[in-house]
């Protein structure tokens, strides 16, 4: 077989193999992002101009998240936050709007102590989405109701729902991102 014939066979095969490898890498990256971000993946894709733009955004969130010093809470802090949450829940009976505002502040304080920046709500969502994409919708819903309650437009049932939503994220943040800490046996 001549060199020309051999090159005519090898080059197309090499190109096809490279294309398959690139497609496989993109598929695996797509799947990894989808699994990591959960429902937040689809939300970001829906809000972006394209799937590629959304995936770039999610990758940028991962890179930023990797630079953060997210840390577990010491047991004392965990106990303090648990007591504070119990106080907020008791407050709900007599002052539901105030309790919802306090729940928002408590979740923000917990985020800050864990190492999440708290400079703005939109950035909080992006930072939380990397590890808490499956509970992020709870935070959004609670935040919307909290905003309604600022103008006294939230019903008691909505306020109760906000407390449930805040509690979901609170519990996950308290348990180190869904990875509950277990005492050594």
C-alpha positions as CSV (number, residue, x, y, z in Angstrom):
1,X,0.0,0.0,0.0
2,X,1.4,3.4,-0.9
3,X,2.0,6.2,1.5
4,X,-0.6,8.3,-0.1
5,X,-3.3,5.6,0.3
6,X,-2.2,5.0,3.9
7,X,-2.5,8.8,4.7
8,X,-5.9,8.9,2.9
9,X,-7.1,6.2,5.4
10,X,-5.3,7.3,8.6
11,X,-6.1,11.0,8.5
12,X,-9.9,10.7,8.2
13,X,-9.9,8.0,10.9
14,X,-7.8,10.2,13.2
15,X,-10.2,13.2,12.5
16,X,-13.2,11.0,13.3
17,X,-11.6,9.7,16.5
18,X,-10.8,13.3,17.6
19,X,-14.4,14.4,16.9
20,X,-15.7,11.4,18.9
21,X,-13.4,12.3,21.8
22,X,-14.5,16.0,21.7
23,X,-18.2,15.0,21.6
24,X,-17.7,12.5,24.5
25,X,-15.9,15.1,26.6
26,X,-18.7,17.7,25.9
27,X,-21.3,15.1,26.8
28,X,-19.6,14.1,30.0
29,X,-19.2,17.8,31.0
30,X,-22.8,18.4,30.2
31,X,-23.9,15.5,32.3
32,X,-21.6,16.4,35.2
33,X,-22.9,20.0,35.3
34,X,-26.5,18.7,35.1
35,X,-25.9,16.3,38.0
36,X,-24.1,18.9,40.1
37,X,-26.5,21.8,39.7
38,X,-29.7,19.8,39.6
39,X,-32.7,22.0,38.8
40,X,-30.5,25.0,38.7
41,X,-28.9,23.6,35.5
42,X,-32.2,23.9,33.5
43,X,-33.1,27.2,35.1
44,X,-29.7,28.6,33.9
45,X,-30.1,27.1,30.4
46,X,-33.6,28.7,30.2
47,X,-32.2,32.1,31.2
48,X,-29.2,32.0,28.9
49,X,-28.9,32.7,25.2
50,X,-27.7,29.1,24.6
51,X,-26.8,25.9,26.3
52,X,-23.2,26.6,25.8
53,X,-23.5,30.1,27.4
54,X,-25.3,28.5,30.3
55,X,-22.7,25.9,30.8
56,X,-20.0,28.5,30.6
57,X,-21.9,30.4,33.4
58,X,-22.2,27.3,35.5
59,X,-18.5,26.5,35.0
60,X,-17.6,30.1,36.1
61,X,-19.7,29.6,39.2
62,X,-17.7,26.4,40.0
63,X,-14.4,28.3,39.5
64,X,-15.6,31.1,41.8
65,X,-16.9,28.5,44.4
66,X,-13.5,26.8,44.4
67,X,-11.9,30.0,45.5
68,X,-14.2,30.3,48.5
69,X,-13.3,29.1,51.9
70,X,-16.5,27.1,52.7
71,X,-16.1,25.3,56.0
72,X,-18.2,23.2,58.3
73,X,-19.5,24.7,61.4
74,X,-18.0,23.9,64.8
75,X,-20.5,22.0,67.0
76,X,-21.0,25.0,69.2
77,X,-22.0,27.2,66.3
78,X,-24.3,24.5,65.0
79,X,-26.0,24.4,68.4
80,X,-26.3,28.2,68.5
81,X,-27.9,28.3,65.1
82,X,-30.3,25.5,66.1
83,X,-31.4,27.5,69.2
84,X,-31.7,30.7,67.1
85,X,-33.9,28.9,64.6
86,X,-36.1,27.6,67.4
87,X,-36.5,31.1,68.7
88,X,-37.5,32.3,65.2
89,X,-40.1,29.6,64.9
90,X,-41.6,30.5,68.3
91,X,-41.7,34.2,67.2
92,X,-43.8,33.2,64.2
93,X,-46.8,32.6,66.4
94,X,-47.1,36.3,67.5
95,X,-45.1,38.1,64.7
96,X,-45.1,36.1,61.4
97,X,-43.7,38.9,59.3
98,X,-40.9,39.6,61.8
99,X,-40.1,35.9,62.0
100,X,-39.8,35.6,58.3
101,X,-37.4,38.6,58.2
102,X,-35.4,37.0,61.1
103,X,-35.3,33.7,59.3
104,X,-33.8,35.5,56.2
105,X,-31.2,37.2,58.4
106,X,-30.4,33.9,60.2
107,X,-29.9,32.0,56.9
108,X,-27.7,34.9,55.6
109,X,-25.7,34.8,58.9
110,X,-25.3,31.0,58.6
111,X,-24.1,31.4,55.0
112,X,-21.5,34.0,56.0
113,X,-20.2,31.9,58.9
114,X,-19.9,28.9,56.6
115,X,-17.8,31.1,54.2
116,X,-20.2,32.2,51.6
117,X,-20.0,35.8,50.5
118,X,-23.3,37.6,51.2
119,X,-22.7,40.8,49.2
120,X,-26.0,40.5,47.3
121,X,-28.9,38.2,46.7
122,X,-28.1,37.4,43.1
123,X,-24.5,36.5,43.9
124,X,-25.7,34.4,46.9
125,X,-27.9,32.4,44.5
126,X,-24.9,31.8,42.2
127,X,-22.6,30.8,45.0
128,X,-25.1,28.5,46.7
129,X,-26.1,26.9,43.4
130,X,-22.8,25.0,43.2
131,X,-23.5,22.9,46.2
132,X,-27.1,23.6,46.9
133,X,-28.8,23.6,43.5
134,X,-31.5,21.2,44.6
135,X,-32.7,23.4,47.5
136,X,-32.1,26.8,45.9
137,X,-35.7,27.1,44.7
138,X,-36.7,27.1,48.3
139,X,-34.5,30.1,49.0
140,X,-35.9,31.9,46.0
141,X,-39.5,31.3,47.1
142,X,-38.8,32.3,50.7
143,X,-37.0,35.5,49.5
144,X,-39.9,36.4,47.3
145,X,-42.4,36.0,50.1
146,X,-40.1,38.0,52.4
147,X,-40.1,40.8,49.9
148,X,-43.9,40.7,49.7
149,X,-44.1,40.9,53.5
150,X,-42.0,44.1,53.5
151,X,-45.0,45.8,52.0
152,X,-47.4,43.8,54.2
153,X,-48.8,41.9,51.1
154,X,-48.0,38.4,52.2
155,X,-50.7,36.2,53.7
156,X,-50.1,34.2,56.9
157,X,-50.1,31.0,54.8
158,X,-47.5,32.5,52.4
159,X,-45.4,33.5,55.5
160,X,-45.7,30.0,56.9
161,X,-44.5,28.7,53.5
162,X,-41.6,31.0,53.6
163,X,-40.5,29.6,57.0
164,X,-40.7,26.1,55.5
165,X,-38.6,27.2,52.5
166,X,-36.0,28.9,54.7
167,X,-35.9,25.9,56.9
168,X,-35.0,23.6,54.0
169,X,-31.9,25.6,53.1
170,X,-31.1,26.3,56.7
171,X,-31.0,22.6,57.5
172,X,-28.8,21.9,54.5
173,X,-26.4,24.6,55.3
174,X,-26.3,23.5,59.0
175,X,-25.5,20.0,57.9
176,X,-22.5,21.0,55.8
177,X,-24.2,21.0,52.5
178,X,-26.3,17.9,52.8
179,X,-23.4,15.9,54.1
180,X,-24.6,15.4,57.7
181,X,-21.7,15.1,60.1
182,X,-21.6,11.9,62.1
183,X,-19.7,11.5,65.4
184,X,-16.9,9.0,65.2
185,X,-17.9,5.6,66.4
